[in-house]
Each structure stands twice: as structure tokens, then as C-alpha cells.
Amino acid sequence: MLMHELKHELRHCSGSLNYYRWSMFSGMVYTDGVRIMAETAKAYWLIDACFSHMTKRVLAEMGSRGTFTLTVADGSAVLSLVSVETGKEIDRQEIEYTDFPSGTFELFVAWGGPNNALTLFLPSED
């Protein structure tokens, strides 16, 4: 699958009727669009990677909202988290191997969703 094909598959995601609890911690959820992305690209690992960065330090520096950017080239990737409020990169992870489509893919993380949970969502679901 190519990045433009994945983004085309997700173009209809403009809100979420359902929220899915991340299995590691009940205070973190993701949306329908993120679930479709994970199923389509076989990338549930990306949800795990994003939420695993949500330490107390990162949450304090992030503020109310952050942007995860996955940049994939030549079968490896970099996942970075930037605070929307400050524009500062808060965390970064080098990923040695991935079959995620080459290119750049963004996810947002913010407080909201059910019970004001930390929610991972697609930019189109904002």
C-alpha cells in the first residue's frame, strides 16, 4: 500500500462514533479513524508506540495537544511528538524497520473523548 492510498482510504473519517480503549491503560482511547488506519495499514503497533510515549514528563511538556508525525523512508521511520502549543519537539523514536507506507503520516493526541480521556485521532477527526 502506498501513502496516498492509505490517506484516500481515510478521507471519509471526519468524526468518531466510537472510542476504543488502549489495552495498556484505560485513560487512553483512540477513534474510529485511527482504528481504520491500524486495520488498513496493519499498524496497531503505531497506536502502541504513540501511547507509550505518554509519560508524566511528556504530558507536562505537551500541554493540552500534540502532533505525532511518522516519517517513513527506505523501510525505517522516525516517530516524533511536537506540542501544538509551543511547537517544540517533545519526544522522538527511531524505528529500525517498518512496512508502513513511505511518506509522512500525522496523528493528533489531546485531552477529550469519553471521560476527558487522552485521545489519539486523525487530523480529519478534529
BAVO-44230 format. One record per atom (N, C-alpha, C): residue number from 1; residue in one letter; atom name; x, y, z. Coordinates in Angstrom, 1 decimal, decimal comma, padded with zeros to 4 digits, always signed. Layout:
% BAVO-44230
 minu setor keti      x      y      z
  NUM     A   CA      X      Y      Z
...
END
This chain:
% BAVO-44230
 minu setor keti      x      y      z
    1     M    N +000,8 -001,2 +000,0
    1     M   CA +000,0 +000,0 +000,0
    1     M    C +000,9 +001,2 +000,0
    2     L    N +000,5 +002,2 -000,8
    2     L   CA +001,2 +003,5 -000,8
    2     L    C +000,5 +004,5 +000,1
    3     M    N +001,3 +005,5 +000,5
    3     M   CA +000,8 +006,5 +001,5
    3     M    C -000,5 +007,2 +000,9
    4     H    N -000,5 +007,6 -000,4
    4     H   CA -001,7 +008,3 -000,9
    4     H    C -002,9 +007,3 -000,9
    5     E    N -002,7 +006,0 -001,0
    5     E   CA -003,8 +005,1 -001,0
    5     E    C -004,3 +005,0 +000,4
    6     L    N -003,5 +005,0 +001,4
    6     L   CA -003,9 +005,0 +002,8
    6     L    C -004,7 +006,2 +003,1
    7     K    N -004,2 +007,4 +002,8
    7     K   CA -004,9 +008,6 +003,0
    7     K    C -006,2 +008,7 +002,3
    8     H    N -006,3 +008,1 +001,1
    8     H   CA -007,5 +008,0 +000,4
    8     H    C -008,5 +007,2 +001,1
    9     E    N -008,1 +006,1 +001,7
    9     E   CA -009,0 +005,2 +002,5
    9     E    C -009,5 +005,9 +003,7
   10     L    N -008,8 +006,9 +004,3
   10     L   CA -009,2 +007,6 +005,5
   10     L    C -009,9 +008,9 +005,3
   11     R    N -010,1 +009,3 +004,0
   11     R   CA -010,6 +010,6 +003,7
   11     R    C -012,0 +010,8 +004,3
   12     H    N -012,8 +009,7 +004,5
   12     H   CA -014,2 +009,9 +005,0
   12     H    C -014,2 +010,0 +006,5
   13     C    N -013,1 +009,8 +007,2
   13     C   CA -013,1 +009,9 +008,6
   13     C    C -013,1 +011,3 +009,1
   14     S    N -014,3 +011,8 +009,6
   14     S   CA -014,5 +013,2 +010,0
   14     S    C -015,1 +013,3 +011,3
   15     G    N -015,0 +012,3 +012,1
   15     G   CA -015,5 +012,3 +013,5
   15     G    C -015,5 +010,9 +013,9
   16     S    N -015,9 +010,7 +015,2
   16     S   CA -015,8 +009,3 +015,7
   16     S    C -017,1 +009,0 +016,5
   17     L    N -017,8 +007,9 +016,1
   17     L   CA -018,9 +007,5 +016,9
   17     L    C -018,5 +006,6 +018,1
   18     N    N -017,3 +006,0 +017,9
   18     N   CA -016,8 +005,1 +018,9
   18     N    C -015,4 +005,5 +019,4
   19     Y    N -015,1 +005,1 +020,6
   19     Y   CA -013,8 +005,3 +021,2
   19     Y    C -013,3 +003,9 +021,7
   20     Y    N -012,1 +003,6 +021,4
   20     Y   CA -011,5 +002,3 +021,8
   20     Y    C -010,5 +002,5 +022,8
   21     R    N -010,6 +001,8 +023,9
   21     R   CA -009,7 +001,9 +025,0
   21     R    C -008,4 +001,2 +024,6
   22     W    N -007,3 +001,9 +024,8
   22     W   CA -006,0 +001,3 +024,6
   22     W    C -005,8 +000,3 +025,7
   23     S    N -005,4 -000,9 +025,4
   23     S   CA -005,4 -002,0 +026,3
   23     S    C -004,4 -001,9 +027,5
   24     M    N -003,4 -001,0 +027,4
   24     M   CA -002,5 -000,9 +028,5
   24     M    C -002,9 +000,1 +029,6
   25     F    N -003,9 +001,0 +029,3
   25     F   CA -004,3 +002,0 +030,3
   25     F    C -005,6 +002,5 +029,9
   26     S    N -006,6 +002,5 +030,8
   26     S   CA -007,9 +002,8 +030,5
   26     S    C -008,2 +004,3 +030,2
   27     G    N -007,2 +005,2 +030,6
   27     G   CA -007,4 +006,6 +030,5
   27     G    C -007,0 +007,1 +029,1
   28     M    N -006,7 +006,1 +028,2
   28     M   CA -006,3 +006,5 +026,8
   28     M    C -007,1 +005,8 +025,8
   29     V    N -007,6 +006,5 +024,8
   29     V   CA -008,5 +006,0 +023,8
   29     V    C -008,1 +006,4 +022,4
   30     Y    N -008,6 +005,7 +021,4
   30     Y   CA -008,4 +006,2 +020,1
   30     Y    C -009,7 +006,1 +019,3
   31     T    N -009,8 +006,7 +018,2
   31     T   CA -011,0 +006,9 +017,5
   31     T    C -011,3 +005,9 +016,4
   32     D    N -012,4 +006,0 +015,8
   32     D   CA -012,8 +005,1 +014,6
   32     D    C -011,7 +005,2 +013,5
   33     G    N -011,3 +006,5 +013,2
   33     G   CA -010,4 +006,7 +012,1
   33     G    C -009,0 +006,1 +012,4
   34     V    N -008,6 +006,2 +013,6
   34     V   CA -007,3 +005,5 +014,0
   34     V    C -007,4 +004,0 +013,9
   35     R    N -008,5 +003,5 +014,3
   35     R   CA -008,7 +002,0 +014,2
   35     R    C -008,7 +001,6 +012,7
   36     I    N -009,4 +002,4 +011,8
   36     I   CA -009,4 +002,0 +010,4
   36     I    C -008,0 +002,1 +009,9
   37     M    N -007,2 +003,1 +010,3
   37     M   CA -005,8 +003,2 +009,8
   37     M    C -005,0 +002,0 +010,3
   38     A    N -005,2 +001,6 +011,5
   38     A   CA -004,5 +000,4 +012,1
   38     A    C -004,8 -000,8 +011,3
   39     E    N -006,1 -001,0 +011,0
   39     E   CA -006,5 -002,2 +010,3
   39     E    C -006,0 -002,2 +008,9
   40     T    N -006,2 -001,1 +008,2
   40     T   CA -005,8 -000,9 +006,8
   40     T    C -004,3 -001,1 +006,6
   41     A    N -003,5 -000,4 +007,4
   41     A   CA -002,1 -000,5 +007,3
   41     A    C -001,4 -001,5 +008,1
   42     K    N -002,2 -002,3 +008,8
   42     K   CA -001,7 -003,4 +009,7
   42     K    C -000,7 -002,7 +010,7
   43     A    N -001,2 -001,6 +011,4
   43     A   CA -000,3 -000,8 +012,2
   43     A    C -000,8 -000,5 +013,6
   44     Y    N -001,4 -001,6 +014,2
   44     Y   CA -001,8 -001,4 +015,6
   44     Y    C -000,5 -001,0 +016,5
   45     W    N +000,6 -001,4 +016,0
   45     W   CA +001,9 -001,0 +016,7
   45     W    C +002,0 +000,5 +016,8
   46     L    N +001,5 +001,2 +015,8
   46     L   CA +001,6 +002,7 +015,8
   46     L    C +000,8 +003,3 +017,0
   47     I    N -000,3 +002,7 +017,3
   47     I   CA -001,1 +003,2 +018,4
   47     I    C -000,3 +002,9 +019,7
   48     D    N +000,2 +001,7 +019,8
   48     D   CA +001,1 +001,4 +021,0
   48     D    C +002,2 +002,3 +021,1
   49     A    N +002,9 +002,6 +020,0
   49     A   CA +004,1 +003,5 +020,0
   49     A    C +003,7 +004,9 +020,5
   50     C    N +002,6 +005,4 +019,9
   50     C   CA +002,2 +006,8 +020,3
   50     C    C +001,9 +006,8 +021,8
   51     F    N +001,0 +005,9 +022,3
   51     F   CA +000,6 +006,0 +023,7
   51     F    C +001,8 +005,6 +024,6
   52     S    N +002,7 +004,8 +024,2
   52     S   CA +003,8 +004,5 +025,1
   52     S    C +004,7 +005,7 +025,4
   53     H    N +004,6 +006,8 +024,6
   53     H   CA +005,4 +008,0 +024,8
   53     H    C +004,7 +008,9 +025,9
   54     M    N +003,5 +008,6 +026,3
   54     M   CA +002,7 +009,5 +027,1
   54     M    C +003,1 +009,3 +028,6
   55     T    N +004,4 +009,7 +028,9
   55     T   CA +004,9 +009,7 +030,3
   55     T    C +004,4 +011,0 +031,0
   56     K    N +004,6 +011,1 +032,3
   56     K   CA +004,3 +012,3 +033,0
   56     K    C +005,1 +013,5 +032,5
   57     R    N +006,4 +013,3 +032,2
   57     R   CA +007,2 +014,4 +031,6
   57     R    C +006,7 +014,9 +030,3
   58     V    N +006,4 +013,9 +029,4
   58     V   CA +005,9 +014,3 +028,1
   58     V    C +004,5 +015,0 +028,2
   59     L    N +003,6 +014,5 +029,0
   59     L   CA +002,3 +015,1 +029,1
   59     L    C +002,4 +016,5 +029,7
   60     A    N +003,4 +016,7 +030,6
   60     A   CA +003,6 +018,1 +031,2
   60     A    C +004,1 +019,0 +030,1
   61     E    N +005,0 +018,6 +029,3
   61     E   CA +005,6 +019,4 +028,2
   61     E    C +004,7 +019,6 +027,1
   62     M    N +003,8 +018,6 +026,8
   62     M   CA +002,9 +018,7 +025,6
   62     M    C +001,8 +019,7 +025,8
   63     G    N +001,3 +019,9 +027,0
   63     G   CA +000,2 +020,7 +027,2
   63     G    C -001,1 +020,0 +026,9
   64     S    N -002,0 +020,7 +026,3
   64     S   CA -003,3 +020,1 +026,0
   64     S    C -003,4 +019,3 +024,7
   65     R    N -002,4 +019,5 +023,8
   65     R   CA -002,5 +018,9 +022,5
   65     R    C -001,1 +018,7 +021,9
   66     G    N -001,0 +017,5 +021,2
   66     G   CA +000,3 +017,3 +020,5
   66     G    C +000,0 +016,7 +019,1
   67     T    N +001,1 +016,7 +018,3
   67     T   CA +001,0 +016,1 +017,0
   67     T    C +002,1 +015,0 +016,8
   68     F    N +001,7 +013,8 +016,6
   68     F   CA +002,7 +012,7 +016,2
   68     F    C +002,9 +012,7 +014,7
   69     T    N +004,1 +012,7 +014,3
   69     T   CA +004,4 +012,6 +012,9
   69     T    C +005,3 +011,4 +012,7
   70     L    N +004,8 +010,5 +011,8
   70     L   CA +005,6 +009,3 +011,5
   70     L    C +006,2 +009,6 +010,1
   71     T    N +007,5 +009,6 +010,0
   71     T   CA +008,1 +009,8 +008,7
   71     T    C +008,8 +008,5 +008,3
   72     V    N +008,4 +007,9 +007,2
   72     V   CA +008,9 +006,6 +006,8
   72     V    C +009,7 +006,8 +005,4
   73     A    N +010,9 +006,2 +005,4
   73     A   CA +011,7 +006,2 +004,2
   73     A    C +012,6 +004,9 +004,2
   74     D    N +012,6 +004,2 +003,1
   74     D   CA +013,5 +003,1 +003,0
   74     D    C +013,3 +002,0 +004,1
   75     G    N +012,0 +001,8 +004,5
   75     G   CA +011,7 +000,8 +005,4
   75     G    C +012,0 +001,1 +006,9
   76     S    N +012,5 +002,3 +007,2
   76     S   CA +012,7 +002,7 +008,6
   76     S    C +011,9 +004,0 +008,8
   77     A    N +011,8 +004,4 +010,1
   77     A   CA +010,9 +005,5 +010,3
   77     A    C +011,4 +006,3 +011,6
   78     V    N +010,9 +007,5 +011,7
   78     V   CA +011,1 +008,3 +012,9
   78     V    C +009,7 +008,7 +013,3
   79     L    N +009,4 +008,5 +014,6
   79     L   CA +008,1 +009,0 +015,2
   79     L    C +008,5 +010,1 +016,1
   80     S    N +007,9 +011,3 +015,8
   80     S   CA +008,2 +012,5 +016,7
   80     S    C +006,9 +013,0 +017,2
   81     L    N +007,0 +013,6 +018,4
   81     L   CA +005,8 +014,3 +019,1
   81     L    C +006,2 +015,7 +019,3
   82     V    N +005,3 +016,6 +018,8
   82     V   CA +005,5 +018,0 +018,9
   82     V    C +004,3 +018,6 +019,6
   83     S    N +004,6 +019,5 +020,6
   83     S   CA +003,5 +020,2 +021,2
   83     S    C +002,9 +021,2 +020,3
   84     V    N +001,6 +021,2 +020,1
   84     V   CA +000,9 +022,2 +019,3
   84     V    C +001,0 +023,6 +019,9
   85     E    N +001,0 +023,7 +021,2
   85     E   CA +001,0 +025,0 +021,9
   85     E    C +002,4 +025,7 +021,7
   86     T    N +003,5 +024,9 +021,8
   86     T   CA +004,8 +025,5 +021,8
   86     T    C +005,6 +025,3 +020,5
   87     G    N +005,2 +024,3 +019,7
   87     G   CA +005,9 +024,0 +018,5
   87     G    C +007,2 +023,2 +018,8
   88     K    N +007,4 +022,9 +020,0
   88     K   CA +008,7 +022,2 +020,5
   88     K    C +008,5 +020,7 +020,3
   89     E    N +009,6 +020,0 +019,8
   89     E   CA +009,6 +018,6 +019,7
   89     E    C +009,8 +018,1 +021,2
   90     I    N +008,9 +017,2 +021,6
   90     I   CA +009,0 +016,7 +023,0
   90     I    C +009,6 +015,3 +023,1
   91     D    N +009,4 +014,5 +022,1
   91     D   CA +009,9 +013,1 +022,1
   91     D    C +010,1 +012,6 +020,7
   92     R    N +010,9 +011,6 +020,6
   92     R   CA +011,3 +011,1 +019,3
   92     R    C +011,7 +009,6 +019,4
   93     Q    N +011,3 +008,9 +018,5
   93     Q   CA +011,7 +007,4 +018,5
   93     Q    C +012,1 +007,0 +017,1
   94     E    N +013,3 +006,4 +017,0
   94     E   CA +013,8 +005,8 +015,7
   94     E    C +013,2 +004,4 +015,6
   95     I    N +012,7 +004,1 +014,5
   95     I   CA +012,1 +002,8 +014,2
   95     I    C +012,9 +002,1 +013,1
   96     E    N +013,6 +001,1 +013,5
   96     E   CA +014,6 +000,4 +012,6
   96     E    C +013,9 -000,2 +011,4
   97     Y    N +012,8 -000,8 +011,6
   97     Y   CA +012,1 -001,4 +010,4
   97     Y    C +010,6 -001,2 +010,5
   98     T    N +010,0 -000,9 +009,4
   98     T   CA +008,5 -000,9 +009,3
   98     T    C +008,1 -001,1 +007,9
   99     D    N +006,9 -001,7 +007,7
   99     D   CA +006,3 -001,8 +006,4
   99     D    C +005,2 -000,8 +006,2
  100     F    N +005,1 +000,2 +007,1
  100     F   CA +004,1 +001,2 +006,9
  100     F    C +004,5 +002,0 +005,6
  101     P    N +003,5 +002,5 +004,9
  101     P   CA +003,8 +003,2 +003,6
  101     P    C +004,8 +004,3 +003,8
  102     S    N +005,6 +004,5 +002,8
  102     S   CA +006,6 +005,6 +002,8
  102     S    C +005,9 +006,9 +002,7
  103     G    N +006,5 +007,9 +003,4
  103     G   CA +005,9 +009,2 +003,4
  103     G    C +005,7 +009,7 +004,8
  104     T    N +004,9 +010,7 +005,0
  104     T   CA +004,6 +011,3 +006,3
  104     T    C +003,2 +011,1 +006,6
  105     F    N +002,9 +010,7 +007,9
  105     F   CA +001,6 +010,5 +008,4
  105     F    C +001,5 +011,1 +009,8
  106     E    N +000,4 +011,8 +010,0
  106     E   CA +000,2 +012,5 +011,2
  106     E    C -001,0 +012,0 +012,0
  107     L    N -000,9 +012,0 +013,3
  107     L   CA -001,9 +011,8 +014,3
  107     L    C -001,9 +012,8 +015,3
  108     F    N -003,1 +013,2 +015,8
  108     F   CA -003,2 +014,2 +016,9
  108     F    C -003,4 +013,4 +018,2
  109     V    N -003,0 +014,0 +019,3
  109     V   CA -003,3 +013,5 +020,7
  109     V    C -003,7 +014,7 +021,5
  110     A    N -004,9 +014,5 +022,2
  110     A   CA -005,4 +015,6 +023,0
  110     A    C -006,3 +015,1 +024,1
  111     W    N -006,5 +015,9 +025,1
  111     W   CA -007,5 +015,5 +026,2
  111     W    C -008,9 +015,7 +025,6
  112     G    N -009,8 +014,8 +025,8
  112     G   CA -011,1 +014,9 +025,3
  112     G    C -011,7 +013,5 +025,3
  113     G    N -012,6 +013,3 +024,4
  113     G   CA -013,2 +011,9 +024,3
  113     G    C -014,0 +011,6 +025,6
  114     P    N -014,4 +010,3 +025,7
  114     P   CA -015,2 +009,9 +026,9
  114     P    C -014,4 +010,2 +028,2
  115     N    N -015,0 +010,7 +029,2
  115     N   CA -014,4 +011,0 +030,5
  115     N    C -013,1 +011,8 +030,4
  116     N    N -013,1 +012,7 +029,4
  116     N   CA -011,9 +013,5 +029,2
  116     N    C -010,6 +012,7 +029,1
  117     A    N -010,7 +011,6 +028,4
  117     A   CA -009,5 +010,7 +028,2
  117     A    C -008,5 +011,3 +027,3
  118     L    N -007,3 +010,8 +027,3
  118     L   CA -006,3 +011,2 +026,4
  118     L    C -006,7 +010,5 +025,1
  119     T    N -006,9 +011,2 +024,0
  119     T   CA -007,5 +010,6 +022,8
  119     T    C -006,5 +010,8 +021,6
  120     L    N -006,3 +009,7 +020,9
  120     L   CA -005,5 +009,7 +019,7
  120     L    C -006,5 +009,7 +018,5
  121     F    N -006,3 +010,7 +017,5
  121     F   CA -007,2 +010,8 +016,4
  121     F    C -006,5 +011,3 +015,2
  122     L    N -007,2 +011,1 +014,1
  122     L   CA -006,7 +011,6 +012,8
  122     L    C -006,9 +013,1 +012,7
  123     P    N -006,1 +013,8 +011,9
  123     P   CA -006,4 +015,3 +011,7
  123     P    C -007,8 +015,6 +011,2
  124     S    N -008,3 +014,7 +010,3
  124     S   CA -009,6 +014,9 +009,8
  124     S    C -010,7 +014,7 +010,8
  125     E    N -010,4 +014,1 +011,9
  125     E   CA -011,4 +013,9 +013,0
  125     E    C -011,4 +015,1 +014,0
  126     D    N -010,6 +016,1 +013,8
  126     D   CA -010,5 +017,2 +014,7
  126     D    C -011,8 +018,0 +014,7
END
